[in-house]
């Protein structure tokens, strides 16, 4: 089983969310997801300012093998995207928990508690 940081929140669609000091969330894909995808060759970044519903499709991560949709962990507004991934998408393979794809200002920060913790996420990966 791959490393799953305990300080992050997870979705069953293999995204992670990290609460930042300003109340926003940094969102990326898990180590399990990048391992399953293989070598990432392209990341479709969402538009800053876009409003999202929880579970809404946000973008796409493409690898040499397949493409996988990225879904919003919570409802909110995209405040930033990681432009560095446009030129170097392989950074996701190198450091999946250090490479956020976008930042989200959630409508309801309390909804973060509806996401999986590290143990719950790991259990969902083996089921």
C-alpha positions as CSV (number, residue, x, y, z in Angstrom):
1,X,0.0,0.0,0.0
2,X,1.4,3.4,-0.9
3,X,2.0,6.2,1.6
4,X,-1.2,8.1,2.5
5,X,-0.5,11.3,4.6
6,X,-2.6,11.4,7.7
7,X,-3.0,15.2,7.6
8,X,-5.0,15.2,4.3
9,X,-8.7,14.5,3.5
10,X,-9.5,12.1,0.6
11,X,-12.3,11.2,-1.8
12,X,-13.2,7.8,-3.1
13,X,-12.4,9.2,-6.6
14,X,-8.7,9.4,-5.5
15,X,-8.3,13.1,-4.9
16,X,-6.8,14.6,-1.8
17,X,-7.5,17.9,-0.1
18,X,-5.3,19.9,2.2
19,X,-6.7,22.7,4.4
20,X,-4.5,25.8,4.0
21,X,-4.0,28.5,6.6
22,X,-6.4,30.9,4.7
23,X,-9.3,28.4,4.7
24,X,-8.8,27.3,1.1
25,X,-8.2,23.7,0.0
26,X,-5.3,22.6,-2.2
27,X,-6.5,19.6,-4.3
28,X,-4.5,17.0,-6.1
29,X,-4.6,13.3,-6.9
30,X,-3.4,10.5,-4.6
31,X,-0.3,8.3,-5.0
32,X,-2.7,5.4,-5.6
33,X,-4.2,7.4,-8.6
34,X,-0.8,8.4,-10.1
35,X,0.5,4.8,-9.8
36,X,-2.6,3.5,-11.5
37,X,-2.3,6.0,-14.3
38,X,1.3,5.6,-15.0
39,X,3.4,8.3,-16.5
40,X,1.4,11.5,-16.5
41,X,1.8,13.5,-19.8
42,X,-1.0,16.1,-19.5
43,X,-3.1,17.9,-16.9
44,X,-6.2,19.8,-18.0
45,X,-6.4,22.6,-15.4
46,X,-9.7,24.2,-14.5
47,X,-10.5,27.9,-14.9
48,X,-9.9,30.1,-11.8
49,X,-13.2,31.6,-10.7
50,X,-15.3,28.6,-11.7
51,X,-17.9,27.5,-9.2
52,X,-18.1,23.8,-8.5
53,X,-20.6,21.4,-6.9
54,X,-19.2,18.6,-4.8
55,X,-18.4,15.7,-7.0
56,X,-18.4,17.8,-10.2
57,X,-15.8,17.0,-12.9
58,X,-13.1,19.6,-12.7
59,X,-10.4,18.5,-15.2
60,X,-8.5,15.6,-16.6
61,X,-5.2,13.9,-15.9
62,X,-3.8,12.0,-18.9
63,X,-1.1,9.4,-18.9
64,X,0.5,7.3,-21.5
65,X,-2.1,4.6,-20.7
66,X,-5.3,6.4,-20.1
67,X,-7.1,9.5,-19.0
68,X,-8.8,10.1,-15.7
69,X,-11.3,12.8,-14.6
70,X,-10.6,14.9,-11.6
71,X,-13.6,15.6,-9.3
72,X,-14.2,18.4,-6.8
73,X,-14.1,17.2,-3.2
74,X,-16.5,19.9,-2.0
75,X,-18.6,22.7,-3.4
76,X,-16.8,26.0,-3.8
77,X,-14.9,28.4,-6.1
78,X,-11.6,27.7,-7.8
79,X,-9.1,30.4,-6.6
80,X,-5.9,29.2,-8.3
81,X,-4.4,26.5,-10.5
82,X,-0.9,25.1,-10.5
83,X,0.4,26.4,-13.8
84,X,3.7,24.6,-13.4
85,X,1.9,21.3,-14.2
86,X,1.1,22.6,-17.7
87,X,4.8,22.4,-18.6
88,X,5.8,19.6,-16.2
89,X,2.8,17.2,-15.6
90,X,5.3,14.5,-14.6
91,X,5.7,16.3,-11.2
92,X,2.5,14.5,-10.2
93,X,4.3,11.2,-10.5
94,X,7.3,12.5,-8.7
95,X,5.5,14.0,-5.7
96,X,1.7,13.4,-5.8
97,X,1.1,15.0,-2.4
98,X,3.4,18.0,-3.0
99,X,1.8,18.9,-6.4
100,X,-1.6,20.4,-6.0
101,X,-3.7,20.8,-9.2
102,X,-6.0,23.6,-8.1
103,X,-7.1,25.6,-5.0
104,X,-10.7,25.7,-3.9
105,X,-12.5,28.1,-1.6
106,X,-15.2,25.8,-0.1
107,X,-18.7,27.1,0.4
108,X,-18.9,25.2,3.7
109,X,-15.6,24.3,5.4
110,X,-17.5,22.0,7.7
111,X,-18.2,19.7,4.8
112,X,-14.5,18.7,4.9
113,X,-15.6,16.3,7.6
114,X,-17.6,14.3,5.1
115,X,-14.4,13.3,3.3
116,X,-12.4,10.2,4.1
117,X,-9.4,10.2,6.5
118,X,-6.2,8.4,5.5
119,X,-7.3,5.0,7.0
120,X,-10.7,5.3,5.3
121,X,-9.1,6.1,2.0
122,X,-6.7,3.2,2.3
123,X,-9.6,0.8,3.1
124,X,-11.5,2.1,0.0
125,X,-8.5,1.3,-2.2
126,X,-8.3,-2.4,-1.2
127,X,-12.1,-3.0,-1.4
